[in-house]
């Protein structure tokens, strides 16, 4: 994750061999920005480009970008981090909304709907306790196909996610 920060008080001139800006890894240390770009405060910079897993809004402050980057870093290595774009697209209108509700998203480390059906019915008892005599007569594949069409579930290569 990185952003290109431009010094807005120093303009590009042909005799200067460099642009008055630079790429910074996130979260950004403002002291480093001040040192590298020769600025004094945040009013003297502008974000010109970025490589982030979320969109930037116009005039977004550096502390807001840093806060969101820290949240993404905290999620790093989790199933949520691998599928955050797909999860956001399915259930949330913005990255901020996804962040606000990320703790309500359940991950099932299964690869298919039939296995998910077994987990939900036998381990989580979503239909109550099922006797062992009946367990062999349940059509887990059919129930799994129903789950695939539900808006509550998102099937991915990194498992299944549920949000309701």
N, C-alpha and C positions, 0 to 999 in steps of 0.2 A: 504494500500500500504506500503510495507516494503522491505528492502534489507538486505542481510547478508554481512557484510563487514569484511574482513579478514586482520589482521595485517601481512604484508609480511616480516617484519624484525624480528618477534618473532615466532619461530616455536613451534609446539606441542611437548611436552615431557610427558612421563607417570607420572613423579613426579608432574607435574602441573595438577591440576584437571580440568582445563578448556582449551578450544581451544582459540587461540589468535584472536578471532573474536566475532561478535555479531549481532543480529538483530536490525535494526533501522527503525523507522517509517519515512515515507517520507512526505514532504520534510525533508531531513536530515540536522540537525544542525552540522556543521563540528566541532565546539567546543566540542560538546558532544562526537563525534567520537574520537577526540584527547584525551579527558579525560578518556573515557572508555577503549580505546585500547592502550593508551600510545604511540601515534605517534606524529610526528611534522608536516608532510605535506602529501598531497594527493598521492605523489609518493610511499608512504609506505603502501598503502592499495590496495585491490583488491575486486571486487564484486564477491562473490562466488555463491549467490543464490538470487532470488527475487520473490516477489509476486506483480506483477504490471500488469495493463491492456494493456501493450505494451511490445514488446521484447526489450532487451538491446543489443546493438552492442558491439563488442569487444573493449575494452579500452575506453568505454564511460566515460566521466568525470562526477563527482558528481554534478557539477552545471547544466549539461545538463539533468541529471535524475531529479534533483529538479525542473528545469523549466518545464519539461513535466508533472511532478506530480502536479505542481501548476495549470497548464491548466486543467488537469483532475479534480482537486478539484473545480475549477471555474465552471466546467460543471455539478458538482454533483447535483443531484435532477432534472435535465432536461431530457426530452425524449432522447436527444442525448447520454447522459451518460449511459442510460439503454440499448441502442442498438449500442454502438460504435463499438463493434467487428463485428456485422453483417453489419453495414454501411461500415466499412473499407473493409471487404471482398468483398462487392458488387462493390464498386466504386474506391477504392484506393489501391495502391500497398504497402503502408507503413503507419504506425501510423503518421509519420511526415506529409505525404501528406494529411491524413485525417484532422489533426490539421490545416494545411494551408487552407483547403477548408471548414471547419466546418460552417463558417458563410454563405456559399452559399447553405446549406442544409435547405430545408423548411420542417417543420413538420405540418401535418394535424392531429388533435386529433379526428380521425374517426376510426371506427372499421371494416368497410367493403368498398368494392370497389363501391358499388351503392351509398353510402353516399358521398364518395369522388367525384363521378361523379356529384352529385347534387351540391356540394360545388363549384367545378370548373366551372360548367355551369351557375349556378344561382347567386352565390355570387361573383365569380371572373371573370365572363363573358369572359371565354377564347375563346368563339366563337362569341363574341359580345353580344349585348343586345338581349334577347329572350323574346318575348311578352308572357304575361300570357296565351293567347289563345293557344300557342304552347307548353308551359311547361308541360301540362298534356299528351302530345302525344310523349314525348321523352322517349326512352327506356334506362333509367338510368342504369339498370342492365347490359345491353349489352355493353354500353359505359364503365362501370366499369370493365367488364371482359377484355376489350381492354387495359385499364390502367394497369391491373394486369400483362399483358405480356410485357409492356413497360419497357425498361431498365432505364427509368427515375424515376421509383417508386419502393419503397421497403415497402411491407406490413408486419407489425409486430403486436405483442400484445399490443404495446405501441403507436399504430397509424401508419400513413403512412408517409414515408419520400420521398422527391423528390430532386434530384440533376441533374442539366443539365448544 
